[in-house]
Amino acid sequence: MTLDDYLYYIILPVLSLSILLVFIRFFKGPSISDRVVAVDLLVTIGIGIIAIYSILTHQPTFLDIALILALIGFLATVAYSYYIQKRKNK
């Protein structure tokens, strides 16, 4: 089994299943915190899919896109935590 076979037949189906489960958590989440965590996890899974696509197509440029997406996801999580902190102080 080559690396490409491993990525196609094992890693991508696992990531696809995890996306489905995270979407269920996103829609069922009773609080907004659950939904923010689900969105953060979706961004992380998306980064993994972009990295796999970069490996399969031999295009390292896509890793730059994954890095930018990771930075945006991190900033969004920090902004949400700042919002929660300010909301509790009122």
PDB file of N, CA, C and O in Angstrom:
ATOM      1  N   MET A   1       0.845  -1.175   0.000  1.00  0.00           N
ATOM      2  CA  MET A   1       0.000   0.000   0.000  1.00  0.00           C
ATOM      3  C   MET A   1       0.892   1.241   0.000  1.00  0.00           C
ATOM      4  O   MET A   1       1.740   1.413   0.875  1.00  0.00           O
ATOM      5  N   THR A   2       0.688   2.081  -0.975  1.00  0.00           N
ATOM      6  CA  THR A   2       1.482   3.303  -1.080  1.00  0.00           C
ATOM      7  C   THR A   2       0.854   4.414  -0.234  1.00  0.00           C
ATOM      8  O   THR A   2      -0.240   4.263   0.310  1.00  0.00           O
ATOM      9  N   LEU A   3       1.560   5.506  -0.141  1.00  0.00           N
ATOM     10  CA  LEU A   3       1.056   6.647   0.623  1.00  0.00           C
ATOM     11  C   LEU A   3      -0.232   7.188  -0.002  1.00  0.00           C
ATOM     12  O   LEU A   3      -1.165   7.556   0.711  1.00  0.00           O
ATOM     13  N   ASP A   4      -0.278   7.232  -1.316  1.00  0.00           N
ATOM     14  CA  ASP A   4      -1.482   7.730  -1.986  1.00  0.00           C
ATOM     15  C   ASP A   4      -2.687   6.845  -1.690  1.00  0.00           C
ATOM     16  O   ASP A   4      -3.783   7.348  -1.445  1.00  0.00           O
ATOM     17  N   ASP A   5      -2.488   5.529  -1.711  1.00  0.00           N
ATOM     18  CA  ASP A   5      -3.588   4.618  -1.385  1.00  0.00           C
ATOM     19  C   ASP A   5      -4.052   4.806   0.056  1.00  0.00           C
ATOM     20  O   ASP A   5      -5.250   4.811   0.338  1.00  0.00           O
ATOM     21  N   TYR A   6      -3.109   4.957   0.942  1.00  0.00           N
ATOM     22  CA  TYR A   6      -3.433   5.167   2.352  1.00  0.00           C
ATOM     23  C   TYR A   6      -4.243   6.444   2.537  1.00  0.00           C
ATOM     24  O   TYR A   6      -5.220   6.463   3.285  1.00  0.00           O
ATOM     25  N   LEU A   7      -3.831   7.515   1.851  1.00  0.00           N
ATOM     26  CA  LEU A   7      -4.550   8.778   1.973  1.00  0.00           C
ATOM     27  C   LEU A   7      -5.946   8.694   1.372  1.00  0.00           C
ATOM     28  O   LEU A   7      -6.909   9.202   1.947  1.00  0.00           O
ATOM     29  N   TYR A   8      -6.053   8.042   0.199  1.00  0.00           N
ATOM     30  CA  TYR A   8      -7.354   7.944  -0.479  1.00  0.00           C
ATOM     31  C   TYR A   8      -8.339   7.049   0.268  1.00  0.00           C
ATOM     32  O   TYR A   8      -9.501   7.415   0.440  1.00  0.00           O
ATOM     33  N   TYR A   9      -7.885   5.891   0.708  1.00  0.00           N
ATOM     34  CA  TYR A   9      -8.812   4.878   1.208  1.00  0.00           C
ATOM     35  C   TYR A   9      -8.971   4.835   2.722  1.00  0.00           C
ATOM     36  O   TYR A   9      -9.894   4.192   3.220  1.00  0.00           O
ATOM     37  N   ILE A  10      -8.099   5.500   3.459  1.00  0.00           N
ATOM     38  CA  ILE A  10      -8.218   5.465   4.920  1.00  0.00           C
ATOM     39  C   ILE A  10      -8.403   6.871   5.494  1.00  0.00           C
ATOM     40  O   ILE A  10      -9.367   7.122   6.217  1.00  0.00           O
ATOM     41  N   ILE A  11      -7.498   7.772   5.181  1.00  0.00           N
ATOM     42  CA  ILE A  11      -7.514   9.085   5.818  1.00  0.00           C
ATOM     43  C   ILE A  11      -8.697   9.934   5.345  1.00  0.00           C
ATOM     44  O   ILE A  11      -9.399  10.510   6.176  1.00  0.00           O
ATOM     45  N   LEU A  12      -8.933  10.026   4.043  1.00  0.00           N
ATOM     46  CA  LEU A  12     -10.041  10.851   3.558  1.00  0.00           C
ATOM     47  C   LEU A  12     -11.411  10.359   4.022  1.00  0.00           C
ATOM     48  O   LEU A  12     -12.243  11.188   4.390  1.00  0.00           O
ATOM     49  N   PRO A  13     -11.693   9.038   4.024  1.00  0.00           N
ATOM     50  CA  PRO A  13     -12.981   8.613   4.589  1.00  0.00           C
ATOM     51  C   PRO A  13     -13.132   8.931   6.080  1.00  0.00           C
ATOM     52  O   PRO A  13     -14.223   9.276   6.533  1.00  0.00           O
ATOM     53  N   VAL A  14     -12.049   8.817   6.835  1.00  0.00           N
ATOM     54  CA  VAL A  14     -12.123   9.153   8.267  1.00  0.00           C
ATOM     55  C   VAL A  14     -12.399  10.643   8.442  1.00  0.00           C
ATOM     56  O   VAL A  14     -13.200  11.026   9.295  1.00  0.00           O
ATOM     57  N   LEU A  15     -11.745  11.486   7.645  1.00  0.00           N
ATOM     58  CA  LEU A  15     -12.010  12.919   7.725  1.00  0.00           C
ATOM     59  C   LEU A  15     -13.432  13.251   7.285  1.00  0.00           C
ATOM     60  O   LEU A  15     -14.068  14.136   7.857  1.00  0.00           O
ATOM     61  N   SER A  16     -13.928  12.555   6.282  1.00  0.00           N
ATOM     62  CA  SER A  16     -15.305  12.780   5.826  1.00  0.00           C
ATOM     63  C   SER A  16     -16.310  12.407   6.907  1.00  0.00           C
ATOM     64  O   SER A  16     -17.280  13.128   7.137  1.00  0.00           O
ATOM     65  N   LEU A  17     -16.076  11.285   7.566  1.00  0.00           N
ATOM     66  CA  LEU A  17     -16.952  10.875   8.660  1.00  0.00           C
ATOM     67  C   LEU A  17     -16.885  11.872   9.816  1.00  0.00           C
ATOM     68  O   LEU A  17     -17.903  12.182  10.434  1.00  0.00           O
ATOM     69  N   SER A  18     -15.702  12.363  10.100  1.00  0.00           N
ATOM     70  CA  SER A  18     -15.572  13.326  11.192  1.00  0.00           C
ATOM     71  C   SER A  18     -16.270  14.641  10.852  1.00  0.00           C
ATOM     72  O   SER A  18     -16.819  15.290  11.742  1.00  0.00           O
ATOM     73  N   ILE A  19     -16.260  15.044   9.585  1.00  0.00           N
ATOM     74  CA  ILE A  19     -16.995  16.249   9.188  1.00  0.00           C
ATOM     75  C   ILE A  19     -18.485  16.059   9.424  1.00  0.00           C
ATOM     76  O   ILE A  19     -19.166  16.960   9.913  1.00  0.00           O
ATOM     77  N   LEU A  20     -18.981  14.887   9.075  1.00  0.00           N
ATOM     78  CA  LEU A  20     -20.398  14.605   9.286  1.00  0.00           C
ATOM     79  C   LEU A  20     -20.758  14.671  10.773  1.00  0.00           C
ATOM     80  O   LEU A  20     -21.771  15.265  11.143  1.00  0.00           O
ATOM     81  N   LEU A  21     -19.938  14.069  11.612  1.00  0.00           N
ATOM     82  CA  LEU A  21     -20.204  14.089  13.053  1.00  0.00           C
ATOM     83  C   LEU A  21     -20.110  15.491  13.642  1.00  0.00           C
ATOM     84  O   LEU A  21     -20.883  15.849  14.530  1.00  0.00           O
ATOM     85  N   VAL A  22     -19.168  16.280  13.151  1.00  0.00           N
ATOM     86  CA  VAL A  22     -19.028  17.649  13.653  1.00  0.00           C
ATOM     87  C   VAL A  22     -20.212  18.500  13.217  1.00  0.00           C
ATOM     88  O   VAL A  22     -20.672  19.348  13.981  1.00  0.00           O
ATOM     89  N   PHE A  23     -20.715  18.292  11.999  1.00  0.00           N
ATOM     90  CA  PHE A  23     -21.911  19.026  11.573  1.00  0.00           C
ATOM     91  C   PHE A  23     -23.112  18.680  12.449  1.00  0.00           C
ATOM     92  O   PHE A  23     -23.916  19.553  12.777  1.00  0.00           O
ATOM     93  N   ILE A  24     -23.232  17.423  12.824  1.00  0.00           N
ATOM     94  CA  ILE A  24     -24.315  17.032  13.736  1.00  0.00           C
ATOM     95  C   ILE A  24     -24.164  17.758  15.074  1.00  0.00           C
ATOM     96  O   ILE A  24     -25.144  18.248  15.636  1.00  0.00           O
ATOM     97  N   ARG A  25     -22.938  17.822  15.575  1.00  0.00           N
ATOM     98  CA  ARG A  25     -22.696  18.547  16.825  1.00  0.00           C
ATOM     99  C   ARG A  25     -23.003  20.034  16.658  1.00  0.00           C
ATOM    100  O   ARG A  25     -23.520  20.675  17.573  1.00  0.00           O
ATOM    101  N   PHE A  26     -22.683  20.572  15.493  1.00  0.00           N
ATOM    102  CA  PHE A  26     -22.943  21.989  15.241  1.00  0.00           C
ATOM    103  C   PHE A  26     -24.441  22.287  15.274  1.00  0.00           C
ATOM    104  O   PHE A  26     -24.860  23.282  15.867  1.00  0.00           O
ATOM    105  N   PHE A  27     -25.241  21.447  14.651  1.00  0.00           N
ATOM    106  CA  PHE A  27     -26.672  21.706  14.592  1.00  0.00           C
ATOM    107  C   PHE A  27     -27.394  21.342  15.891  1.00  0.00           C
ATOM    108  O   PHE A  27     -28.421  21.941  16.211  1.00  0.00           O
ATOM    109  N   LYS A  28     -26.871  20.370  16.642  1.00  0.00           N
ATOM    110  CA  LYS A  28     -27.503  19.972  17.898  1.00  0.00           C
ATOM    111  C   LYS A  28     -27.014  20.758  19.094  1.00  0.00           C
ATOM    112  O   LYS A  28     -27.659  20.764  20.143  1.00  0.00           O
ATOM    113  N   GLY A  29     -25.879  21.422  18.947  1.00  0.00           N
ATOM    114  CA  GLY A  29     -25.247  22.081  20.085  1.00  0.00           C
ATOM    115  C   GLY A  29     -26.197  22.964  20.859  1.00  0.00           C
ATOM    116  O   GLY A  29     -26.782  23.888  20.294  1.00  0.00           O
ATOM    117  N   PRO A  30     -26.361  22.698  22.147  1.00  0.00           N
ATOM    118  CA  PRO A  30     -27.323  23.490  22.909  1.00  0.00           C
ATOM    119  C   PRO A  30     -26.853  24.921  23.173  1.00  0.00           C
ATOM    120  O   PRO A  30     -27.676  25.821  23.346  1.00  0.00           O
ATOM    121  N   SER A  31     -25.565  25.131  23.205  1.00  0.00           N
ATOM    122  CA  SER A  31     -25.081  26.483  23.487  1.00  0.00           C
ATOM    123  C   SER A  31     -24.228  26.983  22.329  1.00  0.00           C
ATOM    124  O   SER A  31     -23.824  26.223  21.448  1.00  0.00           O
ATOM    125  N   ILE A  32     -23.973  28.272  22.361  1.00  0.00           N
ATOM    126  CA  ILE A  32     -23.156  28.851  21.303  1.00  0.00           C
ATOM    127  C   ILE A  32     -21.700  28.399  21.419  1.00  0.00           C
ATOM    128  O   ILE A  32     -20.977  28.351  20.423  1.00  0.00           O
ATOM    129  N   SER A  33     -21.275  28.067  22.639  1.00  0.00           N
ATOM    130  CA  SER A  33     -19.906  27.574  22.814  1.00  0.00           C
ATOM    131  C   SER A  33     -19.695  26.254  22.085  1.00  0.00           C
ATOM    132  O   SER A  33     -18.643  26.033  21.486  1.00  0.00           O
ATOM    133  N   ASP A  34     -20.697  25.376  22.134  1.00  0.00           N
ATOM    134  CA  ASP A  34     -20.598  24.113  21.402  1.00  0.00           C
ATOM    135  C   ASP A  34     -20.481  24.362  19.901  1.00  0.00           C
ATOM    136  O   ASP A  34     -19.736  23.677  19.200  1.00  0.00           O
ATOM    137  N   ARG A  35     -21.215  25.334  19.430  1.00  0.00           N
ATOM    138  CA  ARG A  35     -21.175  25.633  17.999  1.00  0.00           C
ATOM    139  C   ARG A  35     -19.838  26.240  17.588  1.00  0.00           C
ATOM    140  O   ARG A  35     -19.340  25.950  16.500  1.00  0.00           O
ATOM    141  N   VAL A  36     -19.258  27.066  18.430  1.00  0.00           N
ATOM    142  CA  VAL A  36     -17.959  27.664  18.116  1.00  0.00           C
ATOM    143  C   VAL A  36     -16.872  26.596  18.108  1.00  0.00           C
ATOM    144  O   VAL A  36     -15.991  26.608  17.247  1.00  0.00           O
ATOM    145  N   VAL A  37     -16.932  25.689  19.049  1.00  0.00           N
ATOM    146  CA  VAL A  37     -15.968  24.588  19.072  1.00  0.00           C
ATOM    147  C   VAL A  37     -16.128  23.715  17.830  1.00  0.00           C
ATOM    148  O   VAL A  37     -15.139  23.244  17.267  1.00  0.00           O
ATOM    149  N   ALA A  38     -17.370  23.499  17.405  1.00  0.00           N
ATOM    150  CA  ALA A  38     -17.614  22.706  16.200  1.00  0.00           C
ATOM    151  C   ALA A  38     -17.055  23.404  14.965  1.00  0.00           C
ATOM    152  O   ALA A  38     -16.465  22.755  14.101  1.00  0.00           O
ATOM    153  N   VAL A  39     -17.236  24.711  14.875  1.00  0.00           N
ATOM    154  CA  VAL A  39     -16.687  25.449  13.732  1.00  0.00           C
ATOM    155  C   VAL A  39     -15.165  25.410  13.755  1.00  0.00           C
ATOM    156  O   VAL A  39     -14.531  25.276  12.708  1.00  0.00           O
ATOM    157  N   ASP A  40     -14.579  25.524  14.935  1.00  0.00           N
ATOM    158  CA  ASP A  40     -13.121  25.443  15.053  1.00  0.00           C
ATOM    159  C   ASP A  40     -12.626  24.063  14.611  1.00  0.00           C
ATOM    160  O   ASP A  40     -11.594  23.950  13.949  1.00  0.00           O
ATOM    161  N   LEU A  41     -13.355  23.033  14.976  1.00  0.00           N
ATOM    162  CA  LEU A  41     -12.986  21.689  14.559  1.00  0.00           C
ATOM    163  C   LEU A  41     -13.168  21.502  13.061  1.00  0.00           C
ATOM    164  O   LEU A  41     -12.375  20.805  12.427  1.00  0.00           O
ATOM    165  N   LEU A  42     -14.198  22.111  12.485  1.00  0.00           N
ATOM    166  CA  LEU A  42     -14.373  22.047  11.031  1.00  0.00           C
ATOM    167  C   LEU A  42     -13.209  22.713  10.302  1.00  0.00           C
ATOM    168  O   LEU A  42     -12.756  22.223   9.267  1.00  0.00           O
ATOM    169  N   VAL A  43     -12.731  23.822  10.842  1.00  0.00           N
ATOM    170  CA  VAL A  43     -11.569  24.482  10.244  1.00  0.00           C
ATOM    171  C   VAL A  43     -10.346  23.571  10.321  1.00  0.00           C
ATOM    172  O   VAL A  43      -9.578  23.472   9.364  1.00  0.00           O
ATOM    173  N   THR A  44     -10.173  22.918  11.443  1.00  0.00           N
ATOM    174  CA  THR A  44      -9.038  22.016  11.610  1.00  0.00           C
ATOM    175  C   THR A  44      -9.121  20.831  10.644  1.00  0.00           C
ATOM    176  O   THR A  44      -8.113  20.435  10.059  1.00  0.00           O
ATOM    177  N   ILE A  45     -10.294  20.277  10.481  1.00  0.00           N
ATOM    178  CA  ILE A  45     -10.472  19.172   9.539  1.00  0.00           C
ATOM    179  C   ILE A  45     -10.237  19.663   8.111  1.00  0.00           C
ATOM    180  O   ILE A  45      -9.643  18.959   7.294  1.00  0.00           O
ATOM    181  N   GLY A  46     -10.706  20.870   7.818  1.00  0.00           N
ATOM    182  CA  GLY A  46     -10.457  21.446   6.497  1.00  0.00           C
ATOM    183  C   GLY A  46      -8.976  21.622   6.221  1.00  0.00           C
ATOM    184  O   GLY A  46      -8.520  21.411   5.098  1.00  0.00           O
ATOM    185  N   ILE A  47      -8.227  22.006   7.236  1.00  0.00           N
ATOM    186  CA  ILE A  47      -6.769  22.126   7.086  1.00  0.00           C
ATOM    187  C   ILE A  47      -6.166  20.768   6.765  1.00  0.00           C
ATOM    188  O   ILE A  47      -5.271  20.663   5.926  1.00  0.00           O
ATOM    189  N   GLY A  48      -6.653  19.730   7.431  1.00  0.00           N
ATOM    190  CA  GLY A  48      -6.162  18.378   7.132  1.00  0.00           C
ATOM    191  C   GLY A  48      -6.472  17.950   5.718  1.00  0.00           C
ATOM    192  O   GLY A  48      -5.639  17.327   5.060  1.00  0.00           O
ATOM    193  N   ILE A  49      -7.661  18.277   5.240  1.00  0.00           N
ATOM    194  CA  ILE A  49      -8.034  17.914   3.868  1.00  0.00           C
ATOM    195  C   ILE A  49      -7.182  18.686   2.866  1.00  0.00           C
ATOM    196  O   ILE A  49      -6.753  18.125   1.858  1.00  0.00           O
ATOM    197  N   ILE A  50      -6.935  19.955   3.129  1.00  0.00           N
ATOM    198  CA  ILE A  50      -6.080  20.744   2.243  1.00  0.00           C
ATOM    199  C   ILE A  50      -4.665  20.172   2.225  1.00  0.00           C
ATOM    200  O   ILE A  50      -4.034  20.110   1.170  1.00  0.00           O
ATOM    201  N   ALA A  51      -4.169  19.758   3.381  1.00  0.00           N
ATOM    202  CA  ALA A  51      -2.823  19.173   3.443  1.00  0.00           C
ATOM    203  C   ALA A  51      -2.753  17.861   2.652  1.00  0.00           C
ATOM    204  O   ALA A  51      -1.768  17.603   1.961  1.00  0.00           O
ATOM    205  N   ILE A  52      -3.783  17.050   2.753  1.00  0.00           N
ATOM    206  CA  ILE A  52      -3.809  15.801   1.987  1.00  0.00           C
ATOM    207  C   ILE A  52      -3.867  16.089   0.495  1.00  0.00           C
ATOM    208  O   ILE A  52      -3.178  15.443  -0.296  1.00  0.00           O
ATOM    209  N   TYR A  53      -4.688  17.055   0.112  1.00  0.00           N
ATOM    210  CA  TYR A  53      -4.775  17.431  -1.296  1.00  0.00           C
ATOM    211  C   TYR A  53      -3.428  17.936  -1.799  1.00  0.00           C
ATOM    212  O   TYR A  53      -3.041  17.659  -2.934  1.00  0.00           O
ATOM    213  N   SER A  54      -2.721  18.673  -0.960  1.00  0.00           N
ATOM    214  CA  SER A  54      -1.396  19.157  -1.325  1.00  0.00           C
ATOM    215  C   SER A  54      -0.418  18.010  -1.543  1.00  0.00           C
ATOM    216  O   SER A  54       0.400  18.049  -2.462  1.00  0.00           O
ATOM    217  N   ILE A  55      -0.504  16.992  -0.700  1.00  0.00           N
ATOM    218  CA  ILE A  55       0.377  15.837  -0.848  1.00  0.00           C
ATOM    219  C   ILE A  55       0.037  15.057  -2.112  1.00  0.00           C
ATOM    220  O   ILE A  55       0.930  14.638  -2.848  1.00  0.00           O
ATOM    221  N   LEU A  56      -1.250  14.864  -2.360  1.00  0.00           N
ATOM    222  CA  LEU A  56      -1.663  14.054  -3.508  1.00  0.00           C
ATOM    223  C   LEU A  56      -1.363  14.724  -4.841  1.00  0.00           C
ATOM    224  O   LEU A  56      -1.043  14.048  -5.819  1.00  0.00           O
ATOM    225  N   THR A  57      -1.464  16.050  -4.887  1.00  0.00           N
ATOM    226  CA  THR A  57      -1.222  16.754  -6.145  1.00  0.00           C
ATOM    227  C   THR A  57       0.206  17.270  -6.275  1.00  0.00           C
ATOM    228  O   THR A  57       0.565  17.841  -7.305  1.00  0.00           O
ATOM    229  N   HIS A  58       1.017  17.077  -5.252  1.00  0.00           N
ATOM    230  CA  HIS A  58       2.408  17.542  -5.234  1.00  0.00           C
ATOM    231  C   HIS A  58       2.494  19.042  -5.458  1.00  0.00           C
ATOM    232  O   HIS A  58       3.360  19.524  -6.189  1.00  0.00           O
ATOM    233  N   GLN A  59       1.588  19.775  -4.823  1.00  0.00           N
ATOM    234  CA  GLN A  59       1.547  21.235  -4.894  1.00  0.00           C
ATOM    235  C   GLN A  59       1.731  21.809  -3.490  1.00  0.00           C
ATOM    236  O   GLN A  59       0.759  21.918  -2.742  1.00  0.00           O
ATOM    237  N   PRO A  60       2.944  22.174  -3.123  1.00  0.00           N
ATOM    238  CA  PRO A  60       3.153  22.699  -1.768  1.00  0.00           C
ATOM    239  C   PRO A  60       2.518  24.066  -1.534  1.00  0.00           C
ATOM    240  O   PRO A  60       2.476  24.535  -0.396  1.00  0.00           O
ATOM    241  N   THR A  61       2.026  24.710  -2.579  1.00  0.00           N
ATOM    242  CA  THR A  61       1.388  26.013  -2.429  1.00  0.00           C
ATOM    243  C   THR A  61       0.128  25.918  -1.573  1.00  0.00           C
ATOM    244  O   THR A  61      -0.226  26.869  -0.874  1.00  0.00           O
ATOM    245  N   PHE A  62      -0.544  24.779  -1.627  1.00  0.00           N
ATOM    246  CA  PHE A  62      -1.763  24.612  -0.844  1.00  0.00           C
ATOM    247  C   PHE A  62      -1.486  24.609   0.655  1.00  0.00           C
ATOM    248  O   PHE A  62      -2.385  24.881   1.450  1.00  0.00           O
ATOM    249  N   LEU A  63      -0.268  24.308   1.042  1.00  0.00           N
ATOM    250  CA  LEU A  63       0.077  24.358   2.464  1.00  0.00           C
ATOM    251  C   LEU A  63       0.064  25.793   2.984  1.00  0.00           C
ATOM    252  O   LEU A  63      -0.226  26.033   4.156  1.00  0.00           O
ATOM    253  N   ASP A  64       0.382  26.749   2.101  1.00  0.00           N
ATOM    254  CA  ASP A  64       0.262  28.158   2.491  1.00  0.00           C
ATOM    255  C   ASP A  64      -1.187  28.521   2.776  1.00  0.00           C
ATOM    256  O   ASP A  64      -1.480  29.261   3.715  1.00  0.00           O
ATOM    257  N   ILE A  65      -2.084  27.997   1.960  1.00  0.00           N
ATOM    258  CA  ILE A  65      -3.508  28.238   2.171  1.00  0.00           C
ATOM    259  C   ILE A  65      -3.949  27.628   3.498  1.00  0.00           C
ATOM    260  O   ILE A  65      -4.718  28.238   4.240  1.00  0.00           O
ATOM    261  N   ALA A  66      -3.464  26.429   3.794  1.00  0.00           N
ATOM    262  CA  ALA A  66      -3.811  25.781   5.059  1.00  0.00           C
ATOM    263  C   ALA A  66      -3.285  26.592   6.243  1.00  0.00           C
ATOM    264  O   ALA A  66      -3.957  26.699   7.270  1.00  0.00           O
ATOM    265  N   LEU A  67      -2.104  27.155   6.105  1.00  0.00           N
ATOM    266  CA  LEU A  67      -1.537  27.981   7.176  1.00  0.00           C
ATOM    267  C   LEU A  67      -2.372  29.238   7.409  1.00  0.00           C
ATOM    268  O   LEU A  67      -2.624  29.616   8.553  1.00  0.00           O
ATOM    269  N   ILE A  68      -2.795  29.876   6.338  1.00  0.00           N
ATOM    270  CA  ILE A  68      -3.638  31.069   6.465  1.00  0.00           C
ATOM    271  C   ILE A  68      -4.977  30.710   7.106  1.00  0.00           C
ATOM    272  O   ILE A  68      -5.482  31.452   7.948  1.00  0.00           O
ATOM    273  N   LEU A  69      -5.548  29.580   6.711  1.00  0.00           N
ATOM    274  CA  LEU A  69      -6.808  29.131   7.298  1.00  0.00           C
ATOM    275  C   LEU A  69      -6.641  28.845   8.794  1.00  0.00           C
ATOM    276  O   LEU A  69      -7.536  29.135   9.588  1.00  0.00           O
ATOM    277  N   ALA A  70      -5.499  28.278   9.172  1.00  0.00           N
ATOM    278  CA  ALA A  70      -5.234  28.020  10.592  1.00  0.00           C
ATOM    279  C   ALA A  70      -5.141  29.328  11.380  1.00  0.00           C
ATOM    280  O   ALA A  70      -5.652  29.420  12.496  1.00  0.00           O
ATOM    281  N   LEU A  71      -4.497  30.326  10.807  1.00  0.00           N
ATOM    282  CA  LEU A  71      -4.400  31.620  11.489  1.00  0.00           C
ATOM    283  C   LEU A  71      -5.767  32.277  11.646  1.00  0.00           C
ATOM    284  O   LEU A  71      -6.065  32.848  12.695  1.00  0.00           O
ATOM    285  N   ILE A  72      -6.590  32.200  10.616  1.00  0.00           N
ATOM    286  CA  ILE A  72      -7.932  32.777  10.691  1.00  0.00           C
ATOM    287  C   ILE A  72      -8.770  32.037  11.743  1.00  0.00           C
ATOM    288  O   ILE A  72      -9.495  32.663  12.517  1.00  0.00           O
ATOM    289  N   GLY A  73      -8.668  30.721  11.766  1.00  0.00           N
ATOM    290  CA  GLY A  73      -9.396  29.946  12.764  1.00  0.00           C
ATOM    291  C   GLY A  73      -8.959  30.273  14.182  1.00  0.00           C
ATOM    292  O   GLY A  73      -9.787  30.371  15.088  1.00  0.00           O
ATOM    293  N   PHE A  74      -7.669  30.440  14.369  1.00  0.00           N
ATOM    294  CA  PHE A  74      -7.164  30.799  15.694  1.00  0.00           C
ATOM    295  C   PHE A  74      -7.668  32.175  16.117  1.00  0.00           C
ATOM    296  O   PHE A  74      -8.103  32.360  17.253  1.00  0.00           O
ATOM    297  N   LEU A  75      -7.609  33.129  15.209  1.00  0.00           N
ATOM    298  CA  LEU A  75      -8.085  34.481  15.537  1.00  0.00           C
ATOM    299  C   LEU A  75      -9.584  34.498  15.821  1.00  0.00           C
ATOM    300  O   LEU A  75     -10.044  35.250  16.679  1.00  0.00           O
ATOM    301  N   ALA A  76     -10.337  33.682  15.112  1.00  0.00           N
ATOM    302  CA  ALA A  76     -11.773  33.608  15.373  1.00  0.00           C
ATOM    303  C   ALA A  76     -12.047  33.033  16.758  1.00  0.00           C
ATOM    304  O   ALA A  76     -12.945  33.505  17.456  1.00  0.00           O
ATOM    305  N   THR A  77     -11.297  32.038  17.156  1.00  0.00           N
ATOM    306  CA  THR A  77     -11.475  31.455  18.484  1.00  0.00           C
ATOM    307  C   THR A  77     -11.090  32.450  19.580  1.00  0.00           C
ATOM    308  O   THR A  77     -11.762  32.540  20.607  1.00  0.00           O
ATOM    309  N   VAL A  78     -10.019  33.185  19.356  1.00  0.00           N
ATOM    310  CA  VAL A  78      -9.613  34.200  20.329  1.00  0.00           C
ATOM    311  C   VAL A  78     -10.662  35.306  20.413  1.00  0.00           C
ATOM    312  O   VAL A  78     -10.972  35.778  21.507  1.00  0.00           O
ATOM    313  N   ALA A  79     -11.203  35.718  19.290  1.00  0.00           N
ATOM    314  CA  ALA A  79     -12.241  36.758  19.293  1.00  0.00           C
ATOM    315  C   ALA A  79     -13.482  36.280  20.029  1.00  0.00           C
ATOM    316  O   ALA A  79     -14.109  37.052  20.755  1.00  0.00           O
ATOM    317  N   TYR A  80     -13.842  35.020  19.850  1.00  0.00           N
ATOM    318  CA  TYR A  80     -15.011  34.504  20.558  1.00  0.00           C
ATOM    319  C   TYR A  80     -14.756  34.455  22.062  1.00  0.00           C
ATOM    320  O   TYR A  80     -15.635  34.816  22.846  1.00  0.00           O
ATOM    321  N   SER A  81     -13.587  34.023  22.470  1.00  0.00           N
ATOM    322  CA  SER A  81     -13.301  33.971  23.903  1.00  0.00           C
ATOM    323  C   SER A  81     -13.281  35.381  24.510  1.00  0.00           C
ATOM    324  O   SER A  81     -13.693  35.570  25.654  1.00  0.00           O
ATOM    325  N   TYR A  82     -12.809  36.352  23.753  1.00  0.00           N
ATOM    326  CA  TYR A  82     -12.843  37.745  24.211  1.00  0.00           C
ATOM    327  C   TYR A  82     -14.288  38.219  24.372  1.00  0.00           C
ATOM    328  O   TYR A  82     -14.620  38.910  25.335  1.00  0.00           O
ATOM    329  N   TYR A  83     -15.137  37.841  23.425  1.00  0.00           N
ATOM    330  CA  TYR A  83     -16.550  38.199  23.483  1.00  0.00           C
ATOM    331  C   TYR A  83     -17.216  37.575  24.724  1.00  0.00           C
ATOM    332  O   TYR A  83     -17.984  38.248  25.412  1.00  0.00           O
ATOM    333  N   ILE A  84     -16.932  36.321  25.005  1.00  0.00           N
ATOM    334  CA  ILE A  84     -17.499  35.647  26.180  1.00  0.00           C
ATOM    335  C   ILE A  84     -17.010  36.325  27.458  1.00  0.00           C
ATOM    336  O   ILE A  84     -17.779  36.513  28.400  1.00  0.00           O
ATOM    337  N   GLN A  85     -15.751  36.685  27.485  1.00  0.00           N
ATOM    338  CA  GLN A  85     -15.187  37.342  28.669  1.00  0.00           C
ATOM    339  C   GLN A  85     -15.878  38.676  28.924  1.00  0.00           C
ATOM    340  O   GLN A  85     -16.219  38.993  30.064  1.00  0.00           O
ATOM    341  N   LYS A  86     -16.083  39.451  27.875  1.00  0.00           N
ATOM    342  CA  LYS A  86     -16.746  40.749  28.041  1.00  0.00           C
ATOM    343  C   LYS A  86     -18.217  40.593  28.415  1.00  0.00           C
ATOM    344  O   LYS A  86     -18.757  41.401  29.170  1.00  0.00           O
ATOM    345  N   ARG A  87     -18.857  39.566  27.894  1.00  0.00           N
ATOM    346  CA  ARG A  87     -20.273  39.352  28.182  1.00  0.00           C
ATOM    347  C   ARG A  87     -20.481  38.945  29.645  1.00  0.00           C
ATOM    348  O   ARG A  87     -21.475  39.333  30.259  1.00  0.00           O
ATOM    349  N   LYS A  88     -19.567  38.178  30.196  1.00  0.00           N
ATOM    350  CA  LYS A  88     -19.694  37.759  31.592  1.00  0.00           C
ATOM    351  C   LYS A  88     -19.416  38.908  32.562  1.00  0.00           C
ATOM    352  O   LYS A  88     -19.923  38.896  33.683  1.00  0.00           O
ATOM    353  N   ASN A  89     -18.629  39.886  32.158  1.00  0.00           N
ATOM    354  CA  ASN A  89     -18.312  41.003  33.039  1.00  0.00           C
ATOM    355  C   ASN A  89     -19.443  42.011  33.149  1.00  0.00           C
ATOM    356  O   ASN A  89     -19.438  42.845  34.054  1.00  0.00           O
ATOM    357  N   LYS A  90     -20.403  41.949  32.252  1.00  0.00           N
ATOM    358  CA  LYS A  90     -21.526  42.905  32.303  1.00  0.00           C
ATOM    359  C   LYS A  90     -22.575  42.502  33.300  1.00  0.00           C
ATOM    360  O   LYS A  90     -23.576  43.201  33.459  1.00  0.00           O
TER     361      LYS A  90
END
